[in-house]
Amino acid sequence: MHDVIDRIEKKATPGTVIPKPKACGDYVVKRWGKRRGERALIYTIPNQTHPQPNQAHPHEKGVNESEWIEAFDQLTTTGEFTRLWFETAMADCNKEGGCNFTTIGGIFELLGDAYHERGVYRKT
């Protein structure tokens, strides 16, 4: 197992709120499951279409293990993880939702590996 996956499992446990730069509601780690045929970190996002009291029916999204590794390698190799790079290099992850970009960056912030700066997560 890649070191970053082990670190994510230890830090981003179920119930952890994911830091987001401009979130309308909490994005919360739910569990490890499957996305696009691979093990993935599943998280909930606020349901803006049909808001419920206490977000009783949030939507679920996920980022799979190979995507975490790819994004982490980009961050550590180049010193940054940008939205433009994410949209082109991680097209399938982006198609599921642009919020996956800020989720990945937010988890990297939780790990202490990055900080956010207008559309870019920079290596700490």
Disulfide bonds with the S-S distance in Angstrom:
none
